[in-house]
Amino acid sequence: MNSQERTGSREENGALLPPAATRSLTGLRSPRQPCRCQKPGWGPWRGLERTLNGPRAERRSAAPPWWAPAAGRMRAGAVGRCHGRRPDARGRRRRRMRLRRLLLRYYPPGIILEYVQDSEPKTRSIDLLDLRPDTDAIALVDEIQKGEPLITSCKEQVIHLVRRLQEKLGEKEDHKFYLSKVLRAHILPLTNVAFNKSGSRFITGSYDRTCKVWDTASGEELRTLEGHGNVVYAIAFNNPYGDKIATGSFDKTCKLWSTETGKCYHTFRGHSAEIVCLSFNLQSTLVATGSLDTTAKLWDVEKGEEIVTLSGHSAEIIALSFNTTGDRIITGSFDHTVAVWDVGTRRVLHTLIGHRGEISSAQFSWDCSLIVTGSMDKTCKLWNAMTGTHIATLTGHSDEVLDVCFDYAGQRIATASADGSARVYDARTKKCIAKLEGHGGEISKVCFNPKGNRILTASSDKTARLWDAATGQCLQILEGHTDEIFSCAFNYKGDIIITGSKDNSCRIWH
């Protein structure tokens, strides 16, 4: 993403992908590839840019660092003060900070500050996860200003950005999705589908041992990635540019590819069993792989070398996820536990014990404060990510929980179950606020749209369904696949859906 500094306003597009998931066709229960989701953390920078250096400022091309939302995670008023070169109480001179511009992030709501500190460009974010259309914008900015001196000189613009976010949050949605393309290129069933961050491309993994890269707009196959000796099971684009793809296979290897040329940069070897989940960190410096050999591994993206093996589980690892700051990773296992690892020291910080069945899914909330886990014991559990303390058990399903996810703001949790239903829980009250009932078979994948007011589910009944997250009302049934649907995803804007099925095809819905 390129932009030039100038006075005035401008809109720029980036992307953030909802968590992608995988689903076994051979008996393994619902391994999933998190966001990233999972959790992902870049956003379409809606650039109401502002040059604060005066008319003499040099024009240059600049791309907001992809790690911007994670670099200085904070809520309003949570940032330390810095007022230039005045000596502090101990006589040390504080470093000079100068704001360059502001960027608007729609999902989740936030404002990105690009600034210079002692001639070094830096970025940090103000997360506005609790923002509502009726929030008093002026009072909110006054509160933010108390902890963030960088915005003192541009208070009115910050108020304007907050109101822009409120307008976005308040937009009414009545969008129907219509089938745009049916893509039949794989000769065997699909295992996973995922968008890149801009939504311009997506990838499919298959039992035919290949991964394919597609153009979303035209439905054209851009390239086929061949080289694995067995099923391509887990797939992910790197953040935020989507110029690399990682693929994990039943051949026990992970490969790193170029999306532009299809070249294989590295083949990561070391696991002694199938790789069933993988994820990039937000810095795109590391790839994590989880395997049925009971271990997870961290790999250096540039060097193509193994950094560390995370050992400690006594059974297969089938879920893993980085948090948005990239300093923690969680691994979920068939041994009924989830381990929280420190990426820097490579040691276990906490072991989340409490489930009475195999773990099927695990994910961090956006602000890294919570972890949600789903299990074959029919429950979902909420944990304090900092202490590892169990907070609540979310019950109600009558069969195994196959997938769980947060919305981008971390305020709601969705669960998918083999009982054919999905549920929505309030992360604060821990209460079930909606039951999504209507599928005729188990639901293997659930995800929120970027705004968090719609939920998409994929089922073995050959349909995907769109739901109102607040009421549980089924808004639309996406029909046409002739076999089970194992994977589905929204693009970042939430106006395109892809579904992947056992019928060897994927469908694009606009």
C-alpha positions in Angstrom: 0.0 0.0 0.0 1.5 3.3 -1.1 0.5 6.8 -0.1 1.9 10.3 -0.2 1.9 12.7 2.6 -0.4 15.6 2.0 -2.9 17.8 3.8 -6.5 16.6 3.4 -8.1 13.3 3.3 -7.6 10.0 1.5 -8.9 6.5 1.6 -6.6 3.5 1.5 -7.3 -0.2 1.5 -5.6 -3.0 3.5 -7.1 -6.1 4.8 -7.7 -8.4 7.8 -8.7 -12.0 7.3 -11.2 -13.8 9.5 -9.8 -16.9 11.0 -9.7 -19.7 8.5 -10.3 -23.3 9.6 -9.7 -26.8 8.4 -11.9 -29.9 8.7 -10.8 -33.5 8.4 -12.3 -35.9 6.0 -10.6 -38.9 7.5 -11.7 -39.0 11.1 -9.6 -36.3 12.7 -12.1 -34.0 14.4 -12.0 -30.4 13.3 -8.5 -29.2 13.3 -8.4 -25.5 12.4 -5.9 -22.9 11.2 -6.5 -19.8 13.3 -6.1 -16.4 12.2 -5.2 -15.4 13.0 -6.6 -15.3 13.1 -6.9 -15.5 13.1 -6.5 -12.9 14.5 -5.1 -10.8 12.3 -4.3 -7.1 12.8 -3.7 -4.8 9.8 -7.0 -3.4 8.6 -8.0 -1.2 5.6 -6.3 2.0 6.5 -8.9 4.6 5.8 -6.4 7.3 5.5 -7.6 10.6 6.5 -4.0 11.6 6.4 -2.7 14.8 7.9 0.7 16.3 7.4 1.6 18.0 10.6 5.0 19.2 9.6 4.0 22.2 7.6 4.0 22.9 3.9 7.7 22.3 3.6 7.3 18.6 4.4 9.0 16.4 1.9 6.6 14.3 -0.1 7.4 10.6 0.0 5.8 7.2 -0.5 5.0 5.4 2.7 3.3 2.2 3.7 1.9 1.9 7.2 3.8 -0.9 8.9 1.7 -4.1 9.0 2.4 -4.4 12.7 0.9 -1.0 13.5 -2.1 -2.2 15.6 0.1 -4.5 17.6 3.1 -2.2 18.2 1.6 -0.2 21.0 -1.6 -1.9 22.0 -3.7 0.3 24.2 -7.1 1.5 25.1 -7.9 5.1 25.4 -5.8 6.7 28.1 -3.4 3.7 28.4 -0.3 5.3 26.8 2.6 6.7 28.7 3.2 10.4 28.4 6.1 11.9 26.4 6.4 15.6 26.0 9.6 16.1 24.0 13.1 16.9 25.3 12.3 18.2 28.7 14.2 16.4 31.5 12.1 14.0 33.6 12.1 13.7 37.4 15.4 11.8 37.4 17.2 14.2 35.2 17.1 12.0 32.0 16.2 13.7 28.8 13.0 12.3 27.2 13.0 11.4 23.5 11.4 13.8 21.1 8.2 12.6 19.4 6.5 14.1 16.4 3.2 13.0 14.9 3.3 12.5 11.1 -0.3 11.4 10.4 -3.4 9.6 11.5 -4.9 6.5 9.9 -8.4 5.1 10.5 -8.9 1.4 11.0 -12.5 0.2 10.7 -12.1 -3.4 11.9 -11.7 -3.5 14.8 -12.4 0.2 15.4 -9.2 2.1 16.0 -6.9 5.0 15.1 -3.3 4.4 14.0 -0.7 7.0 14.9 2.4 7.3 12.7 5.1 9.3 14.4 8.8 10.0 14.5 10.8 9.4 17.6 14.4 10.6 17.5 14.3 10.4 13.7 13.0 6.9 13.8 9.5 6.3 12.2 7.2 4.4 14.5 3.6 3.4 14.7 1.1 2.6 17.5 -2.6 2.2 17.8 -5.5 3.4 19.9 -8.0 0.5 20.0 -11.6 1.7 20.4 -13.1 -1.7 20.9 -16.0 -0.3 23.0 -17.0 2.4 20.6 -20.7 2.7 19.8 -22.7 4.9 17.4 -24.1 6.8 20.3 -20.8 7.3 22.2 -20.0 11.0 23.0 -17.1 11.5 20.6 -15.8 14.7 22.2 -15.8 13.2 25.7 -14.1 10.1 24.4 -11.3 12.1 22.7 -10.8 14.2 25.8 -10.2 10.9 27.7 -7.9 9.6 25.0 -5.9 12.9 25.1 -5.1 12.5 28.8 -2.9 9.4 28.0 -1.8 10.3 24.5 -0.1 13.7 24.1 0.6 13.1 20.4 -2.9 14.0 19.5 -3.0 17.3 21.4 -2.3 19.3 18.3 -5.0 17.6 16.2 -7.9 17.0 18.5 -10.5 18.1 16.0 -9.3 15.6 13.4 -9.3 12.8 16.0 -12.9 13.7 16.8 -13.7 13.6 13.1 -12.1 10.1 12.8 -14.0 8.8 15.7 -17.3 10.0 14.1 -16.3 8.3 10.9 -15.9 5.1 12.8 -19.3 5.6 14.4 -20.9 6.2 11.0 -19.4 2.9 9.9 -20.6 1.1 12.9 -24.1 2.5 12.5 -24.5 1.6 8.9 -27.6 -0.6 8.2 -26.9 -3.9 6.5 -29.3 -5.8 4.3 -26.9 -7.5 2.0 -27.8 -10.6 0.1 -25.1 -12.8 -1.4 -25.4 -14.2 -4.9 -23.4 -17.0 -6.5 -20.7 -15.4 -8.7 -18.4 -18.2 -9.7 -18.1 -22.0 -9.3 -14.5 -23.1 -9.5 -13.7 -26.7 -10.2 -10.0 -27.2 -10.6 -9.1 -29.7 -7.9 -9.6 -33.4 -8.7 -10.2 -34.3 -5.1 -12.0 -32.7 -2.2 -11.0 -29.3 -0.8 -9.6 -29.1 2.8 -9.5 -25.3 3.3 -10.0 -21.9 1.7 -8.7 -18.5 2.8 -8.6 -14.9 1.5 -5.5 -12.7 1.4 -5.7 -9.5 3.3 -7.1 -7.3 0.5 -9.5 -9.9 -0.6 -8.1 -9.8 -4.2 -6.9 -13.4 -4.0 -7.7 -16.6 -2.2 -6.2 -20.0 -1.9 -7.6 -23.5 -1.8 -6.0 -26.6 -0.4 -6.9 -30.1 -1.5 -6.6 -33.8 -1.1 -5.1 -33.8 -4.6 -1.8 -32.7 -3.0 -1.9 -29.2 -4.6 -2.7 -25.7 -3.5 -4.2 -23.2 -6.0 -4.1 -19.4 -6.0 -7.2 -17.6 -7.5 -8.2 -14.1 -8.6 -11.3 -13.2 -6.6 -12.8 -10.8 -9.1 -12.4 -13.0 -12.2 -12.3 -16.5 -10.7 -9.2 -17.1 -12.8 -6.7 -19.6 -11.5 -3.5 -17.7 -11.2 -1.2 -20.6 -10.4 -1.0 -24.1 -9.0 1.5 -24.9 -6.2 2.7 -28.5 -6.6 5.3 -30.4 -4.7 3.7 -31.9 -1.6 3.6 -35.7 -1.5 0.3 -35.9 0.3 -2.8 -33.9 1.2 -2.4 -30.2 1.6 -4.3 -29.6 4.8 -3.5 -26.2 6.3 -3.0 -23.0 4.4 -2.3 -19.3 5.2 -1.3 -16.0 3.6 1.3 -14.0 5.4 0.5 -10.6 6.8 -0.3 -8.1 5.5 0.8 -8.1 1.9 -0.2 -11.7 1.0 3.0 -12.2 -1.1 3.8 -15.5 0.6 1.7 -18.6 1.3 2.4 -21.4 3.8 1.1 -24.9 3.2 1.0 -27.8 5.7 0.7 -31.3 4.5 0.1 -34.9 5.5 3.6 -35.5 4.0 4.9 -34.0 7.3 6.3 -30.9 5.6 5.4 -27.2 5.5 6.3 -25.2 2.3 6.6 -21.5 1.8 5.6 -20.2 -1.6 5.6 -16.9 -3.6 2.1 -15.9 -4.6 3.6 -14.0 -7.6 5.7 -16.6 -9.2 4.6 -19.9 -7.5 8.3 -20.5 -6.5 8.8 -22.6 -3.4 11.1 -20.6 -1.1 11.6 -23.2 1.6 10.5 -26.6 2.6 10.4 -27.0 6.4 11.1 -30.6 7.4 11.3 -31.9 10.9 7.8 -33.2 12.0 7.4 -36.9 12.2 3.7 -36.9 11.5 1.1 -35.0 9.6 0.9 -31.2 9.8 -2.7 -30.2 10.5 -2.5 -26.5 11.5 -0.2 -23.5 10.8 -0.1 -19.8 11.2 2.1 -16.8 10.5 2.8 -14.3 13.2 1.8 -10.7 12.4 5.3 -9.7 11.7 5.5 -12.4 9.1 8.9 -13.4 10.5 7.7 -16.7 11.9 5.6 -19.6 10.8 4.2 -22.0 13.4 3.2 -25.5 12.6 1.2 -28.0 14.6 1.4 -31.7 14.1 0.0 -35.1 15.0 3.5 -35.9 16.4 2.4 -33.9 19.6 4.8 -31.0 18.8 4.6 -27.5 17.4 7.5 -25.9 15.6 8.5 -22.3 14.9 10.3 -21.6 11.6 12.2 -18.5 10.4 10.5 -17.2 7.3 13.6 -15.6 5.8 16.2 -18.2 6.6 14.0 -21.2 6.2 15.3 -22.7 9.4 13.7 -24.3 12.4 13.9 -22.0 15.5 12.5 -24.2 18.2 10.3 -27.3 18.8 7.6 -26.7 21.4 7.2 -30.0 23.2 5.0 -30.8 26.2 1.7 -32.1 25.0 1.1 -35.8 25.4 -1.2 -36.1 22.3 -1.7 -34.6 18.9 -1.7 -30.8 18.4 -4.6 -29.8 16.2 -5.0 -26.1 16.8 -2.6 -23.2 17.3 -2.7 -19.4 17.2 -0.5 -16.4 17.7 -1.9 -13.4 19.6 -2.0 -10.1 17.8 1.2 -8.8 19.4 3.1 -11.9 18.3 4.7 -12.5 21.7 2.4 -15.5 22.7 1.2 -18.6 20.9 -1.3 -21.2 22.1 -1.5 -24.8 21.1 -4.5 -27.0 21.6 -4.2 -30.8 21.8 -6.1 -34.1 22.0 -4.6 -34.4 25.5 -7.5 -32.1 26.6 -5.2 -29.1 27.4 -4.1 -25.8 25.8 -0.6 -24.5 26.3 0.3 -20.8 26.3 3.9 -20.3 25.1 6.2 -17.3 25.3 7.5 -16.8 21.8 10.7 -15.1 23.0 11.8 -17.6 25.6 10.0 -20.6 24.0 8.7 -21.7 27.4 5.2 -22.7 28.6 3.7 -19.9 30.6 0.4 -21.6 31.4 -1.3 -24.8 30.8 -5.1 -24.5 30.5 -6.6 -27.5 32.2 -10.3 -28.1 32.6 -11.7 -29.6 29.5 -12.7 -33.3 29.7 -12.4 -34.0 26.0 -10.0 -33.3 23.1 -9.5 -29.6 22.1 -10.9 -28.8 18.7 -10.2 -25.0 18.5 -8.5 -22.2 20.4 -8.1 -18.5 19.7 -6.9 -15.2 21.4 -9.1 -12.2 21.5 -8.0 -9.1 19.6 -6.6 -7.3 22.7 -4.8 -10.4 23.8 -6.6 -10.5 27.2 -8.7 -13.6 26.6 -8.5 -17.1 25.2 -11.4 -19.1 24.0 -11.3 -22.9 23.6 -13.7 -25.5 22.2 -13.7 -29.1 23.0 -15.2 -32.5 22.2 -16.6 -32.4 25.8 -19.5 -30.2 24.3 -18.3 -27.1 26.0 -16.4 -23.9 25.3 -14.2 -22.3 27.9 -13.0 -18.7 28.4 -9.6 -18.0 30.0 -7.6 -15.1 31.2 -4.7 -15.0 28.7 -2.3 -13.3 31.1 -2.7 -15.5 34.1 -4.1 -18.7 32.6 -7.1 -18.6 35.0 -10.3 -20.2 34.0 -13.0 -17.5 33.7 -16.2 -19.3 32.5 -17.5 -22.5 30.9 -20.0 -21.8 28.1 -22.5 -24.6 27.9 -25.6 -25.5 25.9 -24.5 -27.7 23.0 -25.6 -31.4 23.1 -22.7 -32.7 21.0 -19.0 -31.9 20.3 -17.9 -28.3 19.8 -16.0 -28.3 16.5 -15.1 -24.6 16.1 -15.0 -21.4 18.2 -14.1 -17.8 17.3 -14.2 -14.2 18.7 -15.5 -11.3 16.7 -12.8 -8.7 15.9 -13.6 -6.6 18.9 -13.4 -9.6 21.2 -16.9 -8.9 22.6 -18.7 -11.9 21.2 -17.9 -15.6 20.9 -19.4 -18.0 18.3 -19.4 -21.8 18.6 -20.1 -24.5 16.1 -21.2 -28.0 17.1 -21.8 -31.5 15.8 -25.3 -31.1 17.1 -26.1 -29.0 14.0 -26.4 -25.7 15.8 -24.2 -22.7 16.5 -24.4 -20.3 19.5 -23.3 -16.7 20.2 -22.1 -15.7 23.7 -21.4 -12.3 25.2 -17.8 -12.4 26.3 -18.5 -10.1 29.2 -21.6 -11.6 30.7 -20.8 -15.1 29.5 -24.4 -15.6 28.6 -25.8 -17.1 25.4 -27.4 -14.3 23.4 -28.4 -16.2 20.3 -29.0 -19.8 19.1 -28.4 -20.5 15.4 -30.6 -23.5 14.5 -31.6 -24.8 11.1 -28.7 -26.8 9.7 -29.5 -30.5 9.0 -26.0 -31.7 9.8 -22.9 -30.9 11.9 -21.4 -27.4 11.6 -17.6 -27.6 11.2 -16.8 -23.9 10.7 -18.1 -20.6 12.1 -16.9 -17.1 11.6 -18.0 -13.5 12.1 -18.0 -10.9 9.4 -15.6 -8.0 10.0 -18.3 -5.8 11.5 -19.4 -8.6 13.9 -23.1 -8.4 13.2 -23.3 -11.4 10.8 -22.1 -15.0 11.3 -21.3 -17.5 8.6 -21.5 -21.3 9.2 -20.5 -24.3 7.0 -22.2 -27.6 7.4 -22.2 -31.2 6.3 -25.8 -30.7 5.1 -24.2 -29.2 1.9 -25.1 -25.6 2.8 -23.6 -22.5 4.3 -25.8 -20.1 6.2 -25.7 -16.4 7.0 -27.1 -15.4 10.4 -27.9 -12.3 12.4 -25.4 -12.4 15.3 -27.8 -10.5 17.7 -31.0 -12.4 17.1 -29.9 -15.8 15.7 -32.2 -15.3 12.7 -31.2 -17.1 9.5 -30.9 -14.4 6.9 -29.8 -16.6 3.9 -29.0 -20.1 2.9 -26.1 -20.5 0.4 -27.0 -23.6 -1.6 -25.5 -25.4 -4.6 -22.7 -27.6 -3.3 -23.3 -31.3 -3.8 -21.4 -32.5 -0.8 -20.3 -31.4 2.7 -18.9 -27.9 3.1 -15.8 -27.9 5.3 -14.5 -24.3 5.0 -15.9 -20.8 4.5 -14.6 -17.3 5.0 -15.5 -13.6 4.6 -13.2 -11.2 2.9 -12.1 -8.2 4.9 -14.9 -5.9 3.8 -17.4 -8.6 4.4 -19.0 -8.3 1.0 -17.6 -11.6 -0.5 -17.8 -15.1 0.8 -16.0 -18.3 -0.3 -17.0 -21.8 0.5 -15.0 -25.0 0.0 -16.6 -28.4 -0.3 -16.0 -32.1 -0.5 -17.5 -31.9 -4.0 -14.0 -30.7 -5.2 -15.2 -27.2 -5.8 -15.2 -23.8 -4.2 -17.8 -21.1 -4.8 -17.5 -17.3 -4.7 -20.5 -15.4 -3.4 -20.9 -11.6 -3.9 
